[in-house]
Amino acid sequence: MSPTSRPRIAILGFSLESNGFAPVAVKADFEESYLMGGEQLEADLRAAHPRAVGTLTGFVKGMDESGDWELVPIAVAATSPSGPVDQAFFGEVVAEIEERLHAAGPLDGVYIAEHGAASATGDDDPDGTLFAAVRAVVGTIPVVATLDLHANVSHRMVDETDVLIAFLTNPHVDQRERGLEAAAAMRELLAGVKTAMALVKIPLMPPSLTLLTGAGTGRPYGDLIRYGQTLLGPKVMNVSICAGFYLTDSPKGGMSVVVTTRGDEPLARELANDLARRAWEDRNRYVPHLVSLGDATQRMVLASRDPSLPALCFADCADNPGGGGRGNTTDLLKSFIDAGVRGVALGLFNDPALAAEAHRRGVGSRFRTTFNAKETHALSKRFEADVEVVAVSDGTFVGKRGASNGRTLTLGKSARVRIGGEGGIDIVVISIRQQCTDPTTLEHFGIDVAKLRGVIVKSRGHFRAAFGEFFRDDQIVEVDAPGLTTQGLAHLPYARIRRPMFPLDSHAEWHPETA
């Protein structure tokens, strides 16, 4: 530890949610998303509109407001959910972090901003591998990590940290608050508080559509998280209930309960077991309710023809880039086009070749084009259409709502193209794959969401935090269409998960005390 009262805190992280059935994530994916270290990282963390996620900026703010300290920027690598990370690149990231930690000099603590659901082509638990590598370099100083609530938590991740803090909300609108909480925990640890942690793994792997945390019927996960927060107090520092990511296909998959106490290990274990038991007893409530492609199209046809009906928002859940989807399946779009619906916008369609073509031809041009002309994945079908270029952009602007509020968004070279003329179907085409979570990504291209009859979002649930301004829950239609983020677990070729696992094994029996 440093000899002064000004603690030196290293900041680092690796953020990837791995879909085991999606294409491998490579270095280029991180380079176009977020790959920063040293002075560049610190500059972004302190920028007015950073690209960094809210946990990082929240931690910095919390440390700034709670006393003197020195930020020691190490490295952060992050990208949109993809397949397993390339093992060679992950090895490079770990090696760079180790090297920078060694070069940093005496440290008093480490903050790790992690997602927690990564897999690598040669490692089922890269998150745990990174945590262990950090611990091996820094020794016994405090290590605090934040996690997405879809994290697949391993015993190694718990063993190598002092506190794990997961999001409490889905959509994840509390990222900044969890960063602030991590800073408060760091201050406690620096003051000499010792923690005890307990982890219970539950053989329950809920589909992501069942994991909304807002109040209401049919939301068991939110009920469980809210109950967990009632346990906080002088003895209990943190309760994190991570649902896991059902698409990772990893031995560490499934729901996890992590309880951190101020030195009371038996209490941590008792509370973790109780929460795990409650989750297991509620397992049959984690059932998604989807609308077929045909029924969704018919609902849009009616809304398109009858302005007295409410506008609708269609979540193309199975093609969610926020879960590893390609963001360019065409089944729902093609169905709407064939049905002749009008007054619809789609965001965001990942097709760099089409975006580039729109830029070359310019605003006002009309031409016949092929969607997904250069896409190779079988689920990303091609189709031809006559389009008009309505707007183009470099795709860089500041988000205004939800988890994007105040952050610099980078869509890459992008365009608004229209099918069917004025009042037809507008499509925002982007070059950097990501889900549609903020209406600003449509408004930036001149689309007035309030005047639309329908919106298609390539997203599973995060859009709700921002599009709720325009659509009530009963105006949101979750569509059962093809894609890499399907909610139908029985259709997925799992090979690495632990078994039995509910709901795949519907008659599974489990008790936390004997786990």
Secondary structure, 3 states (H helix, E strand, C coil): CCCCCCCEEEEEEEECEECCCCCCECHHHHHHHEEEEHHHHHHHHCCCCCCCCHHHHHHHHHHHHCCCCEEEEEEEEECCCECCECHHHHHHHHHHHHHHHHHCCCCCEEEEECCCECCECCECCHHHHHHHHHHHHHCCCCEEEEECCCCCCCHHHHHCCCEEEECCCCCCCCHHHHHHHHHHHHHHHHCCCCCEEEEEEECECCCHHHCCCCCCCCCHHHHHHHHHHCCCCCCEEEEEEECCCCCCCCCCCCEEEEEEECCCHHHHHHHHHHHHHHHHHCHHHCCCCCEEHHHHHHHHHHHHHCCCCCCEEEECHHHCHHHCCCCCCCHHHHHHHHHCCCCEEEEEEECHHHHHHHHHHCCCCEEEEEECCCCCCCCCCCEEEEEEEEEEECCEEECCCHHHCCCEEECCCEEEEEECCCCCEEEEEECCCCCCCCCHHHHCCCCCHHHCCEEEECCCCCCHHHHCCCCCHHHEEEEECCCCCCCCHHHCCCCCCCCCCECCCCCCCCCHHHC
